[in-house]
Amino acid sequence: MLFTIIMRRKINYILAALTVVIFIAWMFSSTNENENKFSESVKISLRDVGHQLLLTNQDSTSLVMPIIKLDASTYKLSFNKELSIAPDSLVSIVKKSIRKATLSEFYIVEVIQCVDEEVAYSYRMINEDEKSIIPCRGRVLPETYYTIKVRFIKGPSTFFNNQSLLLLLIGNVFLLFLFIFYKRNSLIILEETTLDNQTDPSAFTTIGSFKFYATQNKLVKEAEEINLSKKECELLAIFVAQPNQIIKRDELTKRVWEDNGVFVGRSLDTYISKLRKKLKEDDSIKLANVHGVGYKLEIK
């Protein structure tokens, strides 16, 4: 019986571990999918920005070079010819394109001169115009080769991004798993201790003023021996392994009768009643009924 319980619990641990692994894998795949969608949307949006900037230069034939992803939040837009850039137009075009693509409106834009890699112009957008920093409006940048770098920054509403939320969930699941493992492992240790006692004919467990010999199916109080039936002995062994703890009716019936044929509905109550009568000589012991739940061996 105990071997069956331990094996069942090991299977439960394996299933729980597999569930955690599958959940983590799903979260990572979901995060990667969202990042890919974000990257695709940014590239489309910046290509539109490049197209609009060329049109403001009366250029409808030059190419917008491939958008390059520099890191998870930074992208580079470049051109194959020289152009001039008016900050007012740049701010308006970028804002409209990003808003149309429903991307984050928290970002920094840098216009970099290709000849010396110096920043010719930059500004920061923080969703609300009054909190954004947009300097030097009206000062047109001279015609030359430029690249435009856009870096998306976290806003107040995106503090918990997918990765941080994933780590939080993994941490909670791990702590829950450790808690369950600790509780169940403690119960197994108690049961293994009881099993060791049961395999040694001379071993006994003290219950109040009684000595409980599990392998001999008996209780001993001073010189008096009280014989126990097999079912009484099995039930008492379960209670002794978990003193002062509530044990549910379903657990008791499953562990004592599961592998032993048919169970009659009132059998448990009958055997509990018999045990009570045999333990009644000691006032420090009480086999209490927890209404609607199960039973508890109270030892003062």
C-alpha positions as CSV (number, residue, x, y, z in Angstrom):
1,M,0.0,0.0,0.0
2,L,2.7,2.5,1.0
3,F,4.8,1.6,-2.1
4,T,1.7,2.3,-4.3
5,I,1.2,5.7,-2.6
6,I,4.9,6.7,-3.0
7,M,4.9,5.7,-6.6
8,R,1.7,7.6,-7.3
9,R,3.2,10.7,-5.7
10,K,6.4,10.3,-7.7
11,I,4.2,10.2,-10.9
12,N,2.4,13.4,-9.6
13,Y,5.8,15.1,-9.2
14,I,6.9,14.1,-12.7
15,L,3.6,15.3,-14.2
16,A,3.8,18.6,-12.3
17,A,7.4,19.1,-13.5
18,L,6.3,18.4,-17.1
19,T,3.5,20.9,-16.7
20,V,5.9,23.6,-15.5
21,V,8.3,22.8,-18.4
22,I,5.5,23.0,-21.0
23,F,4.2,26.2,-19.5
24,I,7.6,27.8,-19.6
25,A,8.1,26.7,-23.2
26,W,4.7,28.1,-24.1
27,M,5.5,31.4,-22.5
28,F,8.9,31.7,-24.3
29,S,7.3,30.9,-27.6
30,S,4.6,33.4,-27.0
31,T,7.2,36.0,-26.0
32,N,9.3,35.3,-29.2
33,E,6.1,35.5,-31.3
34,N,5.2,38.9,-29.8
35,E,8.8,40.2,-30.4
36,N,8.7,39.0,-34.0
37,K,5.4,40.8,-34.6
38,F,6.8,44.0,-32.9
39,S,9.9,43.8,-35.1
40,E,7.9,43.4,-38.3
41,S,5.6,46.3,-37.4
42,V,8.6,48.6,-36.6
43,K,10.3,47.8,-39.9
44,I,7.1,48.5,-41.9
45,S,6.6,51.7,-40.0
46,L,10.2,53.0,-40.5
47,R,10.1,52.1,-44.2
48,D,7.0,54.3,-44.4
49,V,8.9,57.1,-42.6
50,G,11.8,56.8,-45.1
51,H,9.3,57.0,-48.0
52,Q,7.7,60.1,-46.6
53,L,11.0,61.8,-46.0
54,L,12.1,61.2,-49.6
55,L,8.8,62.6,-50.8
56,T,9.4,65.8,-48.8
57,N,12.7,66.1,-50.8
58,Q,10.7,65.7,-54.0
59,D,12.3,62.3,-54.6
60,S,10.0,59.5,-55.7
61,T,12.6,57.2,-57.1
62,S,15.4,56.7,-54.6
63,L,15.5,53.6,-52.4
64,V,14.9,53.2,-48.8
65,M,17.6,50.8,-47.6
66,P,16.6,47.7,-45.6
67,I,15.7,48.5,-42.0
68,I,18.3,47.1,-39.6
69,K,17.5,45.8,-36.2
70,L,20.4,46.8,-33.9
71,D,19.0,45.3,-30.7
72,A,15.6,44.3,-29.2
73,S,14.4,47.9,-29.1
74,T,16.6,49.8,-31.6
75,Y,16.3,50.1,-35.4
76,K,18.2,51.9,-38.1
77,L,16.7,53.6,-41.2
78,S,19.1,54.6,-44.1
79,F,19.0,55.9,-47.6
80,N,21.1,55.4,-50.8
81,K,21.3,59.1,-51.6
82,E,21.8,62.5,-49.9
83,L,18.8,64.3,-48.5
84,S,17.9,67.2,-46.2
85,I,15.8,66.8,-43.2
86,A,13.5,69.3,-41.5
87,P,13.0,68.4,-37.8
88,D,9.3,69.5,-37.9
89,S,8.6,67.2,-40.8
90,L,10.6,64.3,-39.2
91,V,8.8,64.6,-35.9
92,S,5.4,64.7,-37.6
93,I,6.1,61.8,-40.0
94,V,7.6,59.5,-37.4
95,K,4.7,60.2,-35.0
96,K,2.0,59.5,-37.6
97,S,3.6,56.3,-38.9
98,I,4.2,54.9,-35.4
99,R,0.7,55.7,-34.2
100,K,-0.7,54.2,-37.4
101,A,1.2,51.0,-36.6
102,T,-0.1,51.0,-33.0
103,L,3.5,50.9,-31.7
104,S,4.7,52.3,-28.4
105,E,4.8,56.1,-28.4
106,F,7.7,56.2,-26.0
107,Y,10.9,56.5,-28.2
108,I,14.1,58.4,-29.0
109,V,15.0,59.4,-32.5
110,E,18.6,60.2,-33.6
111,V,19.6,61.6,-37.0
112,I,23.2,60.6,-37.6
113,Q,25.6,62.0,-40.2
114,C,27.2,59.1,-42.2
115,V,30.4,61.1,-42.9
116,D,31.5,61.2,-39.2
117,E,28.8,59.2,-37.3
118,E,28.0,62.3,-35.3
119,V,24.4,63.0,-34.1
120,A,23.1,65.9,-36.2
121,Y,19.7,66.0,-34.5
122,S,17.8,64.0,-31.9
123,Y,14.6,64.2,-29.8
124,R,12.6,62.2,-27.3
125,M,8.8,61.4,-27.5
126,I,7.0,60.5,-24.3
127,N,3.5,60.0,-25.7
128,E,2.2,63.3,-24.3
129,D,3.6,66.2,-26.3
130,E,4.1,68.4,-23.2
131,K,6.5,65.9,-21.7
132,S,8.4,65.2,-24.9
133,I,11.7,66.9,-25.7
134,I,11.8,68.2,-29.3
135,P,14.5,70.9,-29.8
136,C,15.6,73.0,-32.8
137,R,12.3,73.0,-34.7
138,G,12.5,75.0,-37.9
139,R,16.3,74.4,-38.3
140,V,16.6,72.3,-41.5
141,L,19.6,69.9,-41.6
142,P,21.8,70.4,-44.7
143,E,21.7,67.8,-47.6
144,T,24.0,64.9,-46.9
145,Y,23.9,61.2,-46.2
146,Y,22.0,60.4,-43.0
147,T,20.9,57.4,-41.0
148,I,18.0,57.6,-38.6
149,K,18.1,55.5,-35.4
150,V,14.8,54.9,-33.5
151,R,15.0,53.4,-30.0
152,F,11.8,52.4,-28.2
153,I,11.9,53.0,-24.5
154,K,9.7,51.6,-21.7
155,G,6.8,53.8,-20.6
156,P,5.0,53.7,-17.2
157,S,2.4,51.3,-18.5
158,T,5.0,48.8,-19.8
159,F,7.0,48.3,-16.7
160,F,6.0,44.6,-16.6
161,N,7.0,43.4,-20.1
162,N,6.7,39.9,-21.3
163,Q,10.1,38.8,-20.0
164,S,9.7,40.2,-16.5
165,L,6.1,38.8,-16.3
166,L,7.5,35.4,-17.4
167,L,10.2,35.5,-14.7
168,L,7.6,36.4,-12.1
169,L,5.3,33.5,-13.1
170,I,8.2,31.0,-13.2
171,G,9.3,32.2,-9.7
172,N,5.8,31.7,-8.3
173,V,5.3,28.3,-9.9
174,F,8.8,27.2,-8.7
175,L,8.0,28.3,-5.1
176,L,4.6,26.5,-5.2
177,F,6.3,23.4,-6.5
178,L,8.9,23.5,-3.7
179,F,6.1,24.0,-1.1
180,I,4.1,21.0,-2.3
181,F,7.3,18.9,-2.6
182,Y,8.3,19.8,1.0
183,K,4.9,19.0,2.5
184,R,4.5,15.7,0.6
185,N,8.1,14.6,1.3
186,S,7.5,15.2,5.0
187,L,4.5,12.9,4.9
188,I,6.4,10.2,3.0
189,I,9.2,10.4,5.7
190,L,6.6,9.9,8.4
191,E,5.1,6.9,6.6
192,E,8.5,5.4,5.9
193,T,9.2,5.6,9.6
194,T,6.0,3.9,10.4
195,L,6.8,1.2,7.7
196,D,10.2,0.6,9.4
197,N,8.4,0.1,12.7
198,Q,6.0,-2.3,11.1
199,T,8.8,-4.5,9.6
200,D,10.4,-5.0,13.0
201,P,8.3,-7.4,15.2
202,S,9.7,-5.9,18.4
203,A,9.2,-2.3,17.3
204,F,6.3,-0.3,18.6
205,T,5.0,3.3,18.5
206,T,3.9,5.0,21.7
207,I,0.4,6.4,21.7
208,G,-0.3,8.0,25.1
209,S,0.0,5.1,27.6
210,F,-0.3,2.5,24.8
211,K,2.3,0.7,22.9
212,F,1.2,0.0,19.3
213,Y,2.8,-3.1,17.7
214,A,1.8,-2.7,14.0
215,T,3.2,-6.0,12.8
216,Q,1.5,-7.9,15.6
217,N,-1.9,-6.2,15.3
218,K,-2.1,-5.3,18.9
219,L,-2.1,-2.5,21.5
220,V,-0.4,-3.0,24.9
221,K,-1.2,-1.0,28.0
222,E,0.8,-2.0,31.0
223,A,0.4,-5.9,31.1
224,E,-2.9,-5.9,29.1
225,E,-2.8,-6.8,25.4
226,I,-5.6,-5.5,23.1
227,N,-5.8,-7.3,19.8
228,L,-6.6,-5.4,16.6
229,S,-8.1,-6.5,13.4
230,K,-6.1,-6.0,10.2
231,K,-8.2,-3.0,9.1
232,E,-8.1,-1.5,12.6
233,C,-4.3,-1.8,12.6
234,E,-4.0,-0.2,9.1
235,L,-6.2,2.7,10.1
236,L,-4.4,3.3,13.4
237,A,-1.0,3.2,11.6
238,I,-2.2,6.0,9.3
239,F,-3.4,8.1,12.3
240,V,-0.1,7.5,14.2
241,A,1.9,8.7,11.2
242,Q,0.0,12.0,11.2
243,P,-1.0,12.8,14.8
244,N,-3.2,15.8,15.4
245,Q,-3.8,16.2,11.7
246,I,-7.2,15.9,9.9
247,I,-7.3,12.9,7.5
248,K,-10.1,12.9,5.0
249,R,-12.6,10.0,4.8
250,D,-11.7,9.5,1.1
251,E,-8.0,9.2,1.9
252,L,-8.7,6.6,4.6
253,T,-11.0,4.5,2.6
254,K,-8.7,4.7,-0.5
255,R,-5.6,3.7,1.4
256,V,-7.1,0.9,3.5
257,W,-9.8,-0.6,1.1
258,E,-8.6,0.3,-2.4
259,D,-6.6,-2.9,-3.0
260,N,-8.8,-5.1,-0.8
261,G,-12.0,-5.6,-2.7
262,V,-15.5,-4.1,-2.1
263,F,-15.9,-1.3,0.4
264,V,-19.2,-0.9,2.3
265,G,-20.2,2.7,3.0
266,R,-20.4,2.4,6.8
267,S,-17.3,0.2,7.2
268,L,-15.0,3.1,8.0
269,D,-17.3,4.4,10.7
270,T,-17.6,0.9,12.2
271,Y,-13.9,0.4,12.4
272,I,-13.3,3.9,13.8
273,S,-15.9,3.1,16.5
274,K,-14.1,-0.1,17.4
275,L,-10.8,1.8,17.7
276,R,-12.3,4.4,19.9
277,K,-13.5,1.7,22.3
278,K,-10.0,0.2,22.5
279,L,-8.4,3.6,23.1
280,K,-10.9,4.9,25.6
281,E,-8.8,3.8,28.6
282,D,-6.4,6.7,28.0
283,D,-7.9,10.2,28.3
284,S,-4.9,11.8,26.6
285,I,-6.0,10.1,23.3
286,K,-9.1,11.0,21.3
287,L,-10.1,9.8,17.8
288,A,-12.1,12.8,16.9
289,N,-14.7,13.2,14.1
290,V,-14.3,16.3,12.0
291,H,-17.8,16.7,10.7
292,G,-18.1,16.3,6.9
293,V,-14.3,16.0,6.4
294,G,-12.8,13.1,8.2
295,Y,-11.1,12.1,11.4
296,K,-8.1,13.2,13.6
297,L,-6.1,11.4,16.2
298,E,-5.8,14.0,19.0
299,I,-2.9,13.3,21.4
300,K,-2.4,15.7,24.3
